Every structure is written in C-alpha cells, then in structure tokens.
Amino acid sequence: MDIIRRRVLLGCAFAAASAPRLRRARAADAAGTLKISHQFPASSDKEGDFRDQLARRFAAEVEKRTGGRLKAAIYPGSSLMKVNAQFAAMRKGALDLTLLPLPYAGGEVPELNIAFIPGLVTSYEQGYAWRGAEIGKVLTQFLAEKGVVLVTWIWQAGGAASRTTPVVAPPDVKGLKVRGGSREMDLVIKAAGGATLSFPSNETYAAMQTGAADAVTTSSTSLLSFRLAEVSKHLTINKQGR
C-alpha cells in the first residue's frame, strides 16, 4: 500500500443523556446499569480500538466512584442498536451513553456537522482547545438544549483509503465513489466531480471490498481497527502524529 501523508481532523464526542435522564436511569434500572453503545470493535483492557478501551475505562470509573451501586454495560460493534439510531435514542431516553462522531448526528441536528468541516481544524492542539474555547462552550450549551451532555472530548486525526488512485487533493476524487463522512466533506467531493456515499465507518470494509466504494475518509483508528489496509491500495494520512 502506498502511503501519502496529509492533515485531516475528525471531531468525536462521548455523549450522555441529560442529567435528569441519568437520575431517572439510576432509579428505574433495578440492576443499576447504564447502557453504553458504540460502533467500534470490542477490545481488551490494553489492546484494540482505543475508543472501546475508553468506554471500558469510563465504565470502570463509574463503578469505582459509586462503590458498585452503578455500573455500565458496553455494547460495541453496533450490537445494541444501529449507529445512526444512537443519537435519537439518547434524546428519547432509550440509551444512556454513546461514543459517537458528532457529524453522524448531523442529519438530525445540522449544526453538529461543524465537527468535520474540511480545513476548519488543522491540529490536535486546535481541536482539543475547543473544549475550553467559546466555540466549545456554545456547542456544549447547544447540545444541552437538545437533551444531550458532552462527557468528554476526543479529537482524532484521519485520512483517506483508496482502492484505485491516491486521494491527496479534491481533484483526485473525480469519477470516484467516495464516503466523505459528513455533509460538508460530501460537498467538497461533489464539487470535485466525485460521487458521495453515506454509511458509518463500521461498514467501510465491506464497501471497499465489494467495490461499492472506491475511497473512504475516516479516523486514523478506524483505518486500523476496520483493517482497511486489506482492501486498499493507497492511504493518505495525517502527518501530525500523537
């Protein structure tokens, strides 16, 4: 596989239902168990997808701080519900927590597409600084008004995997079927002459393997966890490692 380095950043958020909902969950669930759903592969305590590891560390900390009165059950790999149903499920009170890339909820709440606007965030430092910056405060308040609370922030580099030609600049997607990952990324792809596809990252391997997609953009961890090297000829990745 040919590897070309290029900077792309993806914003993710670990979100929880509103505080009143959490209090109701504690009272309603006789077992005292919160449900955490995400699309990423299951991992061990020290190996595997770091996002699942993060969820497991969070669950362990919840149990520790509550003296075992409250626990969290983790459902990786979309084993509890489909990826795109998670955000709505939280708002309705059917799900307690999820680890979800914010643009995935962009269809329901368009403002959340801000997390994956091409070129908006150009470094880890800038992305993580959103947490205490005015833009982060506004985003946190906006989500709270939608019934969702941000528990923690994750900013992760990403890249593009391709079955055909290297994807380094917008013109490279001309004539290709590309999974952009957000509405704004799709607009760039369409303007450059590509056809856009919309599906969660846990479906990228199958799409590339069957030829349904020629290229996909996704986070650096997803490039590894979903083994996209097996179905790609070229990879464009962030040059700022961490």
PEJOLIN-V911419 format. One record per residue. N is the residue number from 1. RES is the residue in one small letter. PHI is phi as a letter, one per 40 degrees, with the letter a starting at -180 (none if undefined). PSI is psi in whole degrees, 0 to 359 (none if undefined). Layout:
n:N res:RES phi:PHI psi:PSI
n:N res:RES phi:PHI psi:PSI
This chain:
n:1 res:m phi:none psi:130
n:2 res:d phi:c psi:136
n:3 res:i phi:b psi:125
n:4 res:i phi:b psi:134
n:5 res:r phi:c psi:134
n:6 res:r phi:a psi:150
n:7 res:r phi:c psi:123
n:8 res:v phi:a psi:140
n:9 res:l phi:b psi:140
n:10 res:l phi:b psi:133
n:11 res:g phi:c psi:134
n:12 res:c phi:b psi:156
n:13 res:a phi:b psi:140
n:14 res:f phi:c psi:112
n:15 res:a phi:b psi:151
n:16 res:a phi:b psi:157
n:17 res:a phi:c psi:161
n:18 res:s phi:d psi:157
n:19 res:a phi:d psi:316
n:20 res:p phi:d psi:321
n:21 res:r phi:c psi:320
n:22 res:l phi:c psi:321
n:23 res:r phi:c psi:321
n:24 res:r phi:c psi:322
n:25 res:a phi:c psi:319
n:26 res:r phi:c psi:323
n:27 res:a phi:c psi:325
n:28 res:a phi:c psi:327
n:29 res:d phi:c psi:107
n:30 res:a phi:c psi:331
n:31 res:a phi:c psi:350
n:32 res:g phi:g psi:42
n:33 res:t phi:b psi:127
n:34 res:l phi:c psi:147
n:35 res:k phi:b psi:126
n:36 res:i phi:b psi:119
n:37 res:s phi:b psi:141
n:38 res:h phi:a psi:170
n:39 res:q phi:c psi:354
n:40 res:f phi:c psi:159
n:41 res:p phi:c psi:149
n:42 res:a phi:c psi:154
n:43 res:s phi:b psi:172
n:44 res:s phi:c psi:183
n:45 res:d phi:c psi:329
n:46 res:k phi:b psi:349
n:47 res:e phi:b psi:153
n:48 res:g phi:h psi:193
n:49 res:d phi:d psi:122
n:50 res:f phi:c psi:337
n:51 res:r phi:c psi:322
n:52 res:d phi:c psi:322
n:53 res:q phi:c psi:321
n:54 res:l phi:c psi:316
n:55 res:a phi:c psi:321
n:56 res:r phi:c psi:322
n:57 res:r phi:c psi:322
n:58 res:f phi:c psi:315
n:59 res:a phi:c psi:318
n:60 res:a phi:c psi:322
n:61 res:e phi:c psi:323
n:62 res:v phi:c psi:313
n:63 res:e phi:c psi:320
n:64 res:k phi:c psi:313
n:65 res:r phi:c psi:337
n:66 res:t phi:b psi:8
n:67 res:g phi:g psi:30
n:68 res:g phi:g psi:359
n:69 res:r phi:c psi:334
n:70 res:l phi:b psi:131
n:71 res:k phi:b psi:171
n:72 res:a phi:b psi:129
n:73 res:a phi:c psi:129
n:74 res:i phi:b psi:132
n:75 res:y phi:b psi:90
n:76 res:p phi:c psi:172
n:77 res:g phi:f psi:31
n:78 res:s phi:f psi:32
n:79 res:s phi:c psi:342
n:80 res:l phi:c psi:316
n:81 res:m phi:a psi:163
n:82 res:k phi:c psi:151
n:83 res:v phi:d psi:307
n:84 res:n phi:c psi:357
n:85 res:a phi:c psi:350
n:86 res:q phi:c psi:315
n:87 res:f phi:c psi:314
n:88 res:a phi:c psi:324
n:89 res:a phi:c psi:323
n:90 res:m phi:c psi:315
n:91 res:r phi:c psi:331
n:92 res:k phi:c psi:351
n:93 res:g phi:g psi:10
n:94 res:a phi:c psi:349
n:95 res:l phi:a psi:141
n:96 res:d phi:c psi:311
n:97 res:l phi:a psi:155
n:98 res:t phi:a psi:152
n:99 res:l phi:b psi:107
n:100 res:l phi:a psi:128
n:101 res:p phi:c psi:126
n:102 res:l phi:d psi:321
n:103 res:p phi:c psi:341
n:104 res:y phi:c psi:336
n:105 res:a phi:c psi:8
n:106 res:g phi:c psi:335
n:107 res:g phi:c psi:324
n:108 res:e phi:c psi:322
n:109 res:v phi:b psi:92
n:110 res:p phi:d psi:330
n:111 res:e phi:c psi:336
n:112 res:l phi:c psi:350
n:113 res:n phi:c psi:349
n:114 res:i phi:c psi:335
n:115 res:a phi:c psi:346
n:116 res:f phi:b psi:48
n:117 res:i phi:c psi:122
n:118 res:p phi:d psi:129
n:119 res:g phi:g psi:354
n:120 res:l phi:c psi:317
n:121 res:v phi:b psi:127
n:122 res:t phi:b psi:4
n:123 res:s phi:a psi:161
n:124 res:y phi:c psi:319
n:125 res:e phi:c psi:315
n:126 res:q phi:c psi:317
n:127 res:g phi:c psi:313
n:128 res:y phi:c psi:334
n:129 res:a phi:c psi:342
n:130 res:w phi:d psi:330
n:131 res:r phi:d psi:318
n:132 res:g phi:b psi:357
n:133 res:a phi:c psi:169
n:134 res:e phi:c psi:321
n:135 res:i phi:c psi:323
n:136 res:g phi:c psi:322
n:137 res:k phi:c psi:319
n:138 res:v phi:c psi:318
n:139 res:l phi:c psi:318
n:140 res:t phi:c psi:316
n:141 res:q phi:c psi:321
n:142 res:f phi:c psi:316
n:143 res:l phi:c psi:323
n:144 res:a phi:c psi:323
n:145 res:e phi:c psi:339
n:146 res:k phi:c psi:1
n:147 res:g phi:g psi:19
n:148 res:v phi:b psi:138
n:149 res:v phi:b psi:131
n:150 res:l phi:c psi:123
n:151 res:v phi:c psi:318
n:152 res:t phi:a psi:164
n:153 res:w phi:b psi:140
n:154 res:i phi:b psi:129
n:155 res:w phi:b psi:126
n:156 res:q phi:b psi:136
n:157 res:a phi:c psi:160
n:158 res:g phi:a psi:194
n:159 res:g phi:a psi:189
n:160 res:a phi:b psi:129
n:161 res:a phi:b psi:138
n:162 res:s phi:b psi:143
n:163 res:r phi:c psi:343
n:164 res:t phi:b psi:281
n:165 res:t phi:b psi:158
n:166 res:p phi:c psi:138
n:167 res:v phi:b psi:100
n:168 res:v phi:b psi:322
n:169 res:a phi:b psi:160
n:170 res:p phi:d psi:317
n:171 res:p phi:d psi:341
n:172 res:d phi:c psi:344
n:173 res:v phi:c psi:0
n:174 res:k phi:d psi:124
n:175 res:g phi:g psi:359
n:176 res:l phi:c psi:157
n:177 res:k phi:c psi:116
n:178 res:v phi:b psi:135
n:179 res:r phi:c psi:111
n:180 res:g phi:c psi:317
n:181 res:g phi:h psi:348
n:182 res:s phi:a psi:163
n:183 res:r phi:c psi:316
n:184 res:e phi:c psi:322
n:185 res:m phi:c psi:322
n:186 res:d phi:c psi:323
n:187 res:l phi:c psi:321
n:188 res:v phi:c psi:316
n:189 res:i phi:c psi:315
n:190 res:k phi:c psi:318
n:191 res:a phi:c psi:333
n:192 res:a phi:c psi:1
n:193 res:g phi:g psi:14
n:194 res:g phi:c psi:165
n:195 res:a phi:b psi:135
n:196 res:t phi:c psi:148
n:197 res:l phi:b psi:147
n:198 res:s phi:b psi:112
n:199 res:f phi:a psi:155
n:200 res:p phi:c psi:163
n:201 res:s phi:c psi:337
n:202 res:n phi:c psi:359
n:203 res:e phi:b psi:5
n:204 res:t phi:c psi:322
n:205 res:y phi:c psi:310
n:206 res:a phi:c psi:321
n:207 res:a phi:c psi:320
n:208 res:m phi:c psi:322
n:209 res:q phi:c psi:320
n:210 res:t phi:c psi:349
n:211 res:g phi:g psi:6
n:212 res:a phi:c psi:332
n:213 res:a phi:b psi:141
n:214 res:d phi:c psi:331
n:215 res:a phi:a psi:153
n:216 res:v phi:b psi:145
n:217 res:t phi:b psi:136
n:218 res:t phi:a psi:177
n:219 res:s phi:c psi:160
n:220 res:s phi:c psi:321
n:221 res:t phi:c psi:322
n:222 res:s phi:c psi:326
n:223 res:l phi:d psi:323
n:224 res:l phi:c psi:308
n:225 res:s phi:c psi:325
n:226 res:f phi:c psi:12
n:227 res:r phi:f psi:45
n:228 res:l phi:c psi:344
n:229 res:a phi:c psi:334
n:230 res:e phi:c psi:338
n:231 res:v phi:b psi:18
n:232 res:s phi:b psi:154
n:233 res:k phi:b psi:335
n:234 res:h phi:b psi:148
n:235 res:l phi:b psi:127
n:236 res:t phi:b psi:119
n:237 res:i phi:b psi:165
n:238 res:n phi:c psi:134
n:239 res:k phi:c psi:358
n:240 res:q phi:b psi:91
n:241 res:g phi:c psi:161
n:242 res:r phi:a psi:none
